[in-house]
Structure formats: C-alpha cells, structure tokens
Amino acid sequence: MDGVWEGSPWLPTIQLAHVADRVLHSSTYVLATLAFVSSYYVFLGSWPDLLLIACFYGLKHRALVTALTFQLWNILCTTVFPSAVAIGAASMLLSALNQKGLKWTGLGRPYLIPCKTTHTRLFPQKHTFIYSYLVVGIPVGISSNSNGMLSASNERLQGFRGFLSNILCGTWYKVNAFDYLQRGFSDAGLRGKLDTYLQSQGEDPKDYPHAYLVTAARFLGYHFNPVSFWYLYNSERILSAIVLEVNNTFDERRPYLVLRDLSTEAKRLSGMTPGVTAGPRIRASWAKDFHVSPFNSRKGTYSLLANDPLDPDTGDFRGLDATINLNSSKGHAKLVARLFSEGEAIDPEFMSVTEKIQFLLRWFWVGFATFPRIVKQAAALFFKRKLHVWYRPEPLKESLGRHATATERALETAFRNYLRFLVGQCRKPISVSYSSSGITDAVGEELAAPSCTDNNENAPQTLQLKVLTPVFYTRFVQYAHDFEAIFTEMTDSGTIWTDQPHLLPEIFLKKASPPLHAATATDYVYFKGIQTLRRRPDPIPRVSTSADPPATARAVVEDIRDFRISSMDAYILEHADQKVKASYRSNLLRLMVADNYFLGSLDLLGIALFVFRGGLAWFLTTQLSPAIDTY
C-alpha cells in the first residue's frame, strides 16, 4: 500500500480491496466454503447462527477472548455496575420521598396484609402444610402510588420492560389490571374488567358500586397468584358477593362468582343467642369445573366461608379469613384451604423509611417462593403419599385458556384473517362473534356477512365462536378439510365452543381441497412439504373422573384419503400478504415436522435444530478459521 499515508480516508477501502483480492486468489475450497456460508445465512440463517460461529471461533483464540473479556469487565465496573447502583438508590429515594396524600373517598384503602395459608388434605391420604404469605388489598377503581410501596395501575408493560418500569417508578408492589380477569389490556382498568365480567354472568355492575381486591401483587415485575378475592359491596356498603379468581400452574384461569344469600343470613342471625354477634360473611357452594391440582379430578364441589375484611362505616381493614373446602364427586371431604391475616394490616402511606426497609427484608422472598413451595408439596404427594395423577383436560367455556405460544399467536393471526374471508363469502345474513384464546392484544372481533347490511326481511343470526384453548390453532391447520376440523375440535377434542352448531356449515363449507398453485418456488417447496406431512390429529382424550363409568376401547380408524392442500392453505397462498404468508408456512411446516418426527413437540424440534446449527457452525469455523487467520 505504498503512497497511502496512515490517516488517509481511503485506507479502509484499500484494505478491504486487498482482503477481497487475496480471497479471490485463494483456493477453490475456501471460495466454495464462503459461497456456502453466504447462501446459508442469506436464506436460512439468523443471528444465533452468527453468535455460535463467534463462540466457536473464540474457543480457538482464547487469548483474544480473554482480552475482550477484560475489556468488557472494565466497562461493567466503570459504567454498568455504578449505573445499576445509582438506579437502585434513585428507586429507594423516590420511594422515600413519594409520600403524597391518598385522594380516595371510596370504600377501603390500600393495605399490605401479612397472612398465613394452610392446606389440609383429608382424602385419600392425609397431608398438611402451613406457610407465611403476603397479599395486598386495593380498592377497585383507585389509581395511586401509596408512599412508593404499593400502587394500582393499568399498564401494557410486561416482562423486562415491566421490571424496568417497576424500578424506575419507585414502586415495590404493584397491582396491574393487565393481570386480572379477561386476558389483555383494558382502557377501563380493574373496574372496567370487573364490570365486563359481571355482565357476562347476568349481573348488573350498578348493584355493586364498591369493590375491594385482595391479591398477591407483583414484586419487581414478578407475579404468581394462585387465587384473588374480589369483595363486592352494594350501595349501602354491605358485602353482597365475592369473585374468586383462581389460577392454576398451567397458566389457566377461572373466575367464580359467589353470591351472598341474604335471606339465609338473616335466618342464621335471628337464631343466634342474644348478645352473641357475628361479622358479615359469605357462605356458599358451587360445582367445580376447573382443573387446579393434578391430584384432583375436575369434578367435585367447592364451598366457601369468608368474612368481610372491611368495616362498612370507616373502611378500615379488620382482618382477612377465607376458607375453601373441596368435596369429591362422590361426596368425600378431600381438602380444606384457608387464608387468614396474621397481625395488623399495614397502611403503606404512613410507613417510614426504616419500616419500609424492615418490611422488604422480611417479605421480599415470599412471592418468589410460592411456586417452588407448590412443586415441593406436589413432589411429596406424588412420591411419599403415592397419589393418583389426573392429566390436565382442556378448559371449559367459563374458563380462560393459557397464554398462546409464539407459534399459536402466528397461526391465530392467519386463522382470524381466514375467518374474516369465510364470513365475507357467506351468502346468508349471519354475524359471527369471535373470541380468541390466549391472545392478549386482540381478544375478540365482531364479523358480519355482506347480506347483513342489506335491507333483508330476516334479522341476521348471530353465531358465537369461542376458542377455549390456544392449542386449537395448531390443531385446526393440521386438517385438510375445514368442515371436519371445526366439528371434530368442537365435539371430540373440546377446543372450541359455539352456541349454534347448525350455522357452522354456512361458514365452514364442506368442499374438496384445492390443488396446489404456488406463485414462487419457495411457496411450492413449503406447501408441498406441508401437503406431504399433513395428517389428521388424534382427538384430545376426555379426562375421566372417579365417578365416570369405565371407558370402552375406541376403534382406530386409518385415514386413506389423498390430501391436497387445505382450503386455508389456498387462502393464504392467494390472498394473504407476504408477512402473514411467510409466518404461516414457516410455523406450519415446523409443526408438521415436529408432529411426524419429534413426538409432536416443537421444543424437541428446536433442540434438534440447535444441535444441527451448532454442528454446522463448528464445521464452518474449523474450515474458515485458518483462512481468516491469514488475513
């Protein structure tokens, strides 16, 4: 590079040209390897592949990695760690200074409530445990930050962004409306979600103008909440109902509305001995229809006995005590669970800095320990008590399914678009009320056939179509025929529900699958592979209970039809935009490969792909490292 001084702006360009010239004059093997690497990463590669190659290259050049590690450590020590300490100190300072008076005139105040929870199993084996527990009380409708310790909010932020939000806003415990009742965000917050739920149960929200939520709050963004209690009060501040919001470890949810029988309560009070008083409480029972524990079937009966935690006159907290009993479908008393407050509830508005620190040191770990405690007790029941395990059934109509996976979310988008297309092609005046499952950003949608807008003498019929579990989306796309898919999933597998099954043929037409017509070679390869691997999914078995008769053997039927692509495939090829099409074909092909070769597990397929990519990255690093070192 004679004639070029060190500070010349042309130096990087000349060096790059020099390297390119040496590569072009290197061996054919190196050129072929570089061409293969470039082609692979252009069409199939991603940033994890490049990261793997960088890691393997680092293993061959440990001295370089050591030097880079020291540089990174210096950056962490001089920048990142001090920044983290500063952010933590700022959070504590905000918490200490944030002592604004609470402007709330409704019933109740925010409280931190130290509790005990007991769990006693009576049948078929006896087993008991007791743990400390922490819940908070929040008036429904309030939006405040109580002295930097407890806040009620309505935010979309979750995950790491939610963690940063908790740190930066100076709040340790947070109740976010996003985490309760219906999935997803609601502009109306906790009160709006509660009103929507009450309306779905045939109740008028105006009958319950006051509500108080007792729940396990988020601590620094982490949240695991087995049960929440919504105490509902009438206009006279009399406890009239409770909503028990039950969450299981499978990320499913079931709210139960329990009404107070005031006439029975009056008879009980009139029959008491004069001079003996009893606080307001709710006693009720209802049928169980939600899978909570793998050691109990879905059938049985719950009963609840709960006191009123608030003083109706002053709104002060006077103690929490709720007992839930479970009886089996044969009438056996199976277990008793109780949650009760221990000591005085703490009003965070009047906590000093010292009291905050003492409280956090005592209780910060409780929320993180809830799930490990459940796992520990489950292991004791399985290995020590030898209890029978009931496999999880898919949730029923009144329950909320788990959050959808990335694959299910992508296929839900395609299914929603396809449903819009089908309704748009319907000739009869039919409107469809579609409810998704596990999708937090697009829960429901109202669709109407074109004839609904015409001056038609007949009023349009409304069809409710509710997906009960996100697994429906990965199962529907495996069928070659829509009509078969929707009815099989409704009747055999229970992954979808509708109130008018006789209208389904008007939407999901029974017709032959179309031939494959792809506009590009990529589409043809993907959908040809999908067509080859597609097979009808096995029905999800109905989970039996102790009261069910013995199941009879079911004949295995072999499907001998010659499948083409499905009608939904044809719609995606012809009408979907490029982004939806690419997502659909990629996720569907992965699903088909996993179903045929990896026991139906996308996780196993992901592990296999990771091993393949790791091996390929190691091979490429081994082959290219000598050539790279020469430059």
QUIZI-V665684 format. One record per residue. N is the residue number from 1. RES is the residue in three letters. PHI is phi in degrees with one decimal (999 if undefined). Layout:
[[N;RES;PHI] [N;RES;PHI]]
This chain:
[[1;MET;999] [2;ASP;-65.0] [3;GLY;89.9] [4;VAL;-113.3] [5;TRP;-80.4] [6;GLU;-63.7] [7;GLY;-92.6] [8;SER;-66.1] [9;PRO;-68.6] [10;TRP;-86.1] [11;LEU;-60.6] [12;PRO;-60.1] [13;THR;-66.3] [14;ILE;-66.4] [15;GLN;-63.6] [16;LEU;-63.2] [17;ALA;-64.6] [18;HIS;-64.3] [19;VAL;-63.0] [20;ALA;-62.0] [21;ASP;-64.3] [22;ARG;-68.0] [23;VAL;-65.3] [24;LEU;-64.6] [25;HIS;-97.6] [26;SER;-83.1] [27;SER;-68.9] [28;THR;-62.7] [29;TYR;-62.6] [30;VAL;-64.6] [31;LEU;-63.3] [32;ALA;-65.3] [33;THR;-65.5] [34;LEU;-63.4] [35;ALA;-64.4] [36;PHE;-65.6] [37;VAL;-61.3] [38;SER;-62.6] [39;SER;-64.2] [40;TYR;-62.9] [41;TYR;-76.8] [42;VAL;-73.2] [43;PHE;-99.0] [44;LEU;-125.1] [45;GLY;-82.7] [46;SER;-154.2] [47;TRP;-63.6] [48;PRO;-61.3] [49;ASP;-64.4] [50;LEU;-64.4] [51;LEU;-65.8] [52;LEU;-62.5] [53;ILE;-62.7] [54;ALA;-62.2] [55;CYS;-65.6] [56;PHE;-67.5] [57;TYR;-65.3] [58;GLY;-65.8] [59;LEU;-64.0] [60;LYS;-83.4] [61;HIS;-133.0] [62;ARG;-65.1] [63;ALA;-64.3] [64;LEU;-64.9] [65;VAL;-64.2] [66;THR;-62.1] [67;ALA;-64.5] [68;LEU;-65.3] [69;THR;-64.3] [70;PHE;-62.9] [71;GLN;-64.2] [72;LEU;-64.5] [73;TRP;-63.3] [74;ASN;-63.7] [75;ILE;-64.5] [76;LEU;-62.6] [77;CYS;-70.1] [78;THR;-93.5] [79;THR;-126.7] [80;VAL;-69.1] [81;PHE;-61.9] [82;PRO;-60.7] [83;SER;-64.8] [84;ALA;-63.6] [85;VAL;-63.6] [86;ALA;-65.2] [87;ILE;-65.0] [88;GLY;-62.6] [89;ALA;-64.9] [90;ALA;-64.6] [91;SER;-64.1] [92;MET;-64.5] [93;LEU;-66.3] [94;LEU;-61.4] [95;SER;-63.3] [96;ALA;-73.6] [97;LEU;-86.1] [98;ASN;-82.0] [99;GLN;-123.7] [100;LYS;-71.6] [101;GLY;-65.8] [102;LEU;-81.1] [103;LYS;-98.2] [104;TRP;-148.1] [105;THR;-110.9] [106;GLY;-80.6] [107;LEU;-79.0] [108;GLY;86.0] [109;ARG;-138.0] [110;PRO;-67.5] [111;TYR;-139.0] [112;LEU;-96.3] [113;ILE;-122.4] [114;PRO;-65.9] [115;CYS;-138.7] [116;LYS;-123.0] [117;THR;-125.8] [118;THR;-120.1] [119;HIS;-142.6] [120;THR;-121.9] [121;ARG;-95.1] [122;LEU;-106.6] [123;PHE;-150.9] [124;PRO;-82.9] [125;GLN;-126.8] [126;LYS;-88.4] [127;HIS;-159.9] [128;THR;-137.7] [129;PHE;-149.4] [130;ILE;-140.7] [131;TYR;-136.8] [132;SER;-75.0] [133;TYR;-153.0] [134;LEU;-128.1] [135;VAL;-125.4] [136;VAL;-125.5] [137;GLY;-115.0] [138;ILE;-133.1] [139;PRO;-64.5] [140;VAL;-71.8] [141;GLY;113.9] [142;ILE;-79.2] [143;SER;-139.1] [144;SER;-155.6] [145;ASN;-122.7] [146;SER;-89.0] [147;ASN;60.4] [148;GLY;73.9] [149;MET;-100.1] [150;LEU;-140.8] [151;SER;-138.7] [152;ALA;-117.2] [153;SER;-143.6] [154;ASN;-140.5] [155;GLU;-125.4] [156;ARG;-89.8] [157;LEU;-68.5] [158;GLN;-133.9] [159;GLY;64.3] [160;PHE;-66.0] [161;ARG;-65.2] [162;GLY;-66.2] [163;PHE;-61.9] [164;LEU;-63.3] [165;SER;-62.6] [166;ASN;-63.9] [167;ILE;-67.9] [168;LEU;-73.5] [169;CYS;-84.0] [170;GLY;73.8] [171;THR;-119.3] [172;TRP;-84.4] [173;TYR;-112.6] [174;LYS;-136.9] [175;VAL;-108.6] [176;ASN;-108.5] [177;ALA;-58.6] [178;PHE;-57.9] [179;ASP;-87.8] [180;TYR;-125.7] [181;LEU;52.2] [182;GLN;-62.3] [183;ARG;-65.2] [184;GLY;99.2] [185;PHE;-90.4] [186;SER;-131.7] [187;ASP;-61.4] [188;ALA;-84.3] [189;GLY;71.0] [190;LEU;-59.7] [191;ARG;-64.2] [192;GLY;-65.4] [193;LYS;-65.1] [194;LEU;-63.0] [195;ASP;-62.4] [196;THR;-62.3] [197;TYR;-65.5] [198;LEU;-61.1] [199;GLN;-64.4] [200;SER;-67.1] [201;GLN;-97.7] [202;GLY;78.5] [203;GLU;-105.6] [204;ASP;-92.3] [205;PRO;-57.7] [206;LYS;-66.5] [207;ASP;-73.9] [208;TYR;-130.9] [209;PRO;-70.5] [210;HIS;-115.9] [211;ALA;-147.3] [212;TYR;-135.3] [213;LEU;-103.5] [214;VAL;-111.7] [215;THR;-156.2] [216;ALA;-87.1] [217;ALA;-80.9] [218;ARG;-70.1] [219;PHE;-118.8] [220;LEU;52.9] [221;GLY;91.1] [222;TYR;-89.4] [223;HIS;-152.2] [224;PHE;-142.4] [225;ASN;-133.0] [226;PRO;-63.2] [227;VAL;-152.4] [228;SER;-123.0] [229;PHE;-116.4] [230;TRP;-103.2] [231;TYR;-90.2] [232;LEU;-109.2] [233;TYR;-123.8] [234;ASN;-82.8] [235;SER;-65.4] [236;GLU;-93.0] [237;ARG;64.6] [238;ILE;-99.4] [239;LEU;-60.0] [240;SER;-120.9] [241;ALA;-164.0] [242;ILE;-135.3] [243;VAL;-105.6] [244;LEU;-94.8] [245;GLU;-101.8] [246;VAL;-100.1] [247;ASN;-118.4] [248;ASN;-101.6] [249;THR;-77.2] [250;PHE;-96.1] [251;ASP;70.0] [252;GLU;-106.2] [253;ARG;-142.2] [254;ARG;-142.7] [255;PRO;-85.5] [256;TYR;-114.0] [257;LEU;-94.9] [258;VAL;-114.8] [259;LEU;-93.1] [260;ARG;-87.7] [261;ASP;-88.1] [262;LEU;-68.4] [263;SER;-67.1] [264;THR;-65.1] [265;GLU;-62.9] [266;ALA;-64.4] [267;LYS;-64.7] [268;ARG;-63.8] [269;LEU;-68.9] [270;SER;-69.2] [271;GLY;-89.9] [272;MET;-79.5] [273;THR;-65.8] [274;PRO;-56.8] [275;GLY;93.9] [276;VAL;-96.0] [277;THR;-111.2] [278;ALA;-141.0] [279;GLY;-71.2] [280;PRO;-59.9] [281;ARG;-154.0] [282;ILE;-115.1] [283;ARG;-125.9] [284;ALA;-157.1] [285;SER;-140.5] [286;TRP;-159.8] [287;ALA;-76.0] [288;LYS;-82.6] [289;ASP;-142.8] [290;PHE;-136.9] [291;HIS;-83.1] [292;VAL;-107.8] [293;SER;-116.7] [294;PRO;-69.3] [295;PHE;-100.6] [296;ASN;-133.6] [297;SER;-74.8] [298;ARG;-81.8] [299;LYS;-91.7] [300;GLY;136.3] [301;THR;-138.0] [302;TYR;-97.1] [303;SER;-136.4] [304;LEU;-127.9] [305;LEU;-131.9] [306;ALA;-138.1] [307;ASN;-89.1] [308;ASP;-86.0] [309;PRO;-77.2] [310;LEU;-116.6] [311;ASP;-78.7] [312;PRO;-65.1] [313;ASP;-84.8] [314;THR;-99.1] [315;GLY;79.5] [316;ASP;-70.4] [317;PHE;-81.0] [318;ARG;-121.5] [319;GLY;123.4] [320;LEU;-115.5] [321;ASP;-155.2] [322;ALA;-134.4] [323;THR;-122.3] [324;ILE;-118.0] [325;ASN;-111.0] [326;LEU;-122.5] [327;ASN;-110.2] [328;SER;-73.5] [329;SER;-66.2] [330;LYS;-99.1] [331;GLY;94.8] [332;HIS;-74.9] [333;ALA;-73.7] [334;LYS;-97.2] [335;LEU;-156.0] [336;VAL;-131.2] [337;ALA;-118.3] [338;ARG;-136.7] [339;LEU;-125.8] [340;PHE;-142.8] [341;SER;-73.7] [342;GLU;-125.6] [343;GLY;81.5] [344;GLU;-85.1] [345;ALA;-69.4] [346;ILE;-110.3] [347;ASP;-85.4] [348;PRO;-65.6] [349;GLU;-65.1] [350;PHE;-109.1] [351;MET;-84.0] [352;SER;-82.7] [353;VAL;-61.3] [354;THR;-62.9] [355;GLU;-64.4] [356;LYS;-62.5] [357;ILE;-62.0] [358;GLN;-62.4] [359;PHE;-64.9] [360;LEU;-64.6] [361;LEU;-63.8] [362;ARG;-83.8] [363;TRP;-119.5] [364;PHE;-62.5] [365;TRP;-83.8] [366;VAL;-63.8] [367;GLY;-62.4] [368;PHE;-68.3] [369;ALA;-86.9] [370;THR;-61.2] [371;PHE;-66.2] [372;PRO;-57.7] [373;ARG;-63.7] [374;ILE;-62.1] [375;VAL;-63.1] [376;LYS;-61.7] [377;GLN;-69.4] [378;ALA;-64.1] [379;ALA;-64.0] [380;ALA;-64.8] [381;LEU;-67.1] [382;PHE;-80.1] [383;PHE;-86.8] [384;LYS;-92.2] [385;ARG;-88.1] [386;LYS;58.5] [387;LEU;-77.3] [388;HIS;-69.8] [389;VAL;-102.3] [390;TRP;-98.7] [391;TYR;-70.9] [392;ARG;-69.1] [393;PRO;-84.1] [394;GLU;-71.3] [395;PRO;-66.1] [396;LEU;-88.3] [397;LYS;-61.5] [398;GLU;-79.7] [399;SER;-94.7] [400;LEU;-112.1] [401;GLY;-69.2] [402;ARG;-66.1] [403;HIS;-68.4] [404;ALA;-74.6] [405;THR;-77.5] [406;ALA;-61.2] [407;THR;-64.5] [408;GLU;-66.0] [409;ARG;-64.8] [410;ALA;-65.1] [411;LEU;-72.6] [412;GLU;-65.3] [413;THR;-60.5] [414;ALA;-66.1] [415;PHE;-65.4] [416;ARG;-62.1] [417;ASN;-63.3] [418;TYR;-66.8] [419;LEU;-64.9] [420;ARG;-58.4] [421;PHE;-63.8] [422;LEU;-64.5] [423;VAL;-64.7] [424;GLY;-65.9] [425;GLN;-91.8] [426;CYS;-70.0] [427;ARG;-89.6] [428;LYS;-91.5] [429;PRO;-73.9] [430;ILE;-127.8] [431;SER;-111.0] [432;VAL;-118.3] [433;SER;-99.6] [434;TYR;-96.5] [435;SER;-122.1] [436;SER;-81.5] [437;SER;-134.8] [438;GLY;79.2] [439;ILE;-104.6] [440;THR;-89.7] [441;ASP;-100.5] [442;ALA;-152.7] [443;VAL;-77.2] [444;GLY;-134.5] [445;GLU;-158.2] [446;GLU;-100.9] [447;LEU;-120.2] [448;ALA;-137.9] [449;ALA;-68.1] [450;PRO;-56.9] [451;SER;-69.3] [452;CYS;-69.0] [453;THR;-90.2] [454;ASP;-79.6] [455;ASN;-77.1] [456;ASN;-101.1] [457;GLU;-67.0] [458;ASN;-87.2] [459;ALA;-67.5] [460;PRO;-64.9] [461;GLN;-90.6] [462;THR;-103.3] [463;LEU;-111.4] [464;GLN;-88.9] [465;LEU;-125.1] [466;LYS;-116.9] [467;VAL;-79.6] [468;LEU;-90.2] [469;THR;-150.9] [470;PRO;-61.6] [471;VAL;-64.3] [472;PHE;-56.8] [473;TYR;-66.8] [474;THR;-79.6] [475;ARG;-89.3] [476;PHE;-59.0] [477;VAL;-72.4] [478;GLN;-84.9] [479;TYR;-83.3] [480;ALA;-89.7] [481;HIS;-128.8] [482;ASP;-61.9] [483;PHE;-59.7] [484;GLU;-65.2] [485;ALA;-63.1] [486;ILE;-68.6] [487;PHE;-76.0] [488;THR;-66.3] [489;GLU;-68.0] [490;MET;-79.0] [491;THR;-90.9] [492;ASP;-95.0] [493;SER;-100.8] [494;GLY;65.6] [495;THR;-98.2] [496;ILE;-146.3] [497;TRP;-135.8] [498;THR;-142.8] [499;ASP;-88.1] [500;GLN;-136.5] [501;PRO;-60.9] [502;HIS;-67.9] [503;LEU;-89.0] [504;LEU;-60.1] [505;PRO;-61.6] [506;GLU;-73.2] [507;ILE;-99.6] [508;PHE;-96.1] [509;LEU;-70.5] [510;LYS;-91.0] [511;LYS;-145.7] [512;ALA;-68.9] [513;SER;-71.2] [514;PRO;-77.2] [515;PRO;-71.6] [516;LEU;-82.4] [517;HIS;-127.8] [518;ALA;-108.6] [519;ALA;-82.7] [520;THR;-128.2] [521;ALA;-65.7] [522;THR;-62.5] [523;ASP;-60.0] [524;TYR;-63.0] [525;VAL;-63.7] [526;TYR;-61.1] [527;PHE;-74.6] [528;LYS;-68.4] [529;GLY;-64.3] [530;ILE;-62.7] [531;GLN;-62.6] [532;THR;-69.5] [533;LEU;-89.0] [534;ARG;-64.0] [535;ARG;-150.0] [536;ARG;-66.3] [537;PRO;-70.4] [538;ASP;-69.1] [539;PRO;-65.3] [540;ILE;-74.4] [541;PRO;-67.0] [542;ARG;-73.4] [543;VAL;-77.3] [544;SER;-79.8] [545;THR;-126.1] [546;SER;-66.2] [547;ALA;-95.3] [548;ASP;-81.9] [549;PRO;-70.5] [550;PRO;-58.7] [551;ALA;-76.0] [552;THR;-92.8] [553;ALA;-64.3] [554;ARG;-106.5] [555;ALA;-66.5] [556;VAL;-90.1] [557;VAL;-106.2] [558;GLU;-91.6] [559;ASP;-86.0] [560;ILE;-105.7] [561;ARG;-69.7] [562;ASP;-89.4] [563;PHE;-72.2] [564;ARG;-100.0] [565;ILE;-75.3] [566;SER;-80.7] [567;SER;-63.1] [568;MET;-68.7] [569;ASP;-58.0] [570;ALA;-62.8] [571;TYR;-62.6] [572;ILE;-61.6] [573;LEU;-64.0] [574;GLU;-93.2] [575;HIS;-117.3] [576;ALA;-75.0] [577;ASP;-74.1] [578;GLN;-63.5] [579;LYS;-65.5] [580;VAL;-65.8] [581;LYS;-62.5] [582;ALA;-63.0] [583;SER;-64.9] [584;TYR;-63.3] [585;ARG;-67.1] [586;SER;-66.3] [587;ASN;-67.1] [588;LEU;-69.0] [589;LEU;-66.0] [590;ARG;-60.2] [591;LEU;-63.2] [592;MET;-66.1] [593;VAL;-63.5] [594;ALA;-62.8] [595;ASP;-67.2] [596;ASN;-87.5] [597;TYR;-125.7] [598;PHE;-131.1] [599;LEU;57.8] [600;GLY;74.3] [601;SER;-103.8] [602;LEU;-69.0] [603;ASP;-66.9] [604;LEU;-63.3] [605;LEU;-61.8] [606;GLY;-61.9] [607;ILE;-64.7] [608;ALA;-61.9] [609;LEU;-65.9] [610;PHE;-65.4] [611;VAL;-62.9] [612;PHE;-62.4] [613;ARG;-65.1] [614;GLY;-64.4] [615;GLY;-64.1] [616;LEU;-65.6] [617;ALA;-63.9] [618;TRP;-64.9] [619;PHE;-63.5] [620;LEU;-64.9] [621;THR;-63.8] [622;THR;-62.4] [623;GLN;-78.4] [624;LEU;-93.1] [625;SER;-58.6] [626;PRO;-61.3] [627;ALA;-67.5] [628;ILE;-66.3] [629;ASP;-64.5] [630;THR;-73.4] [631;TYR;-99.0]]
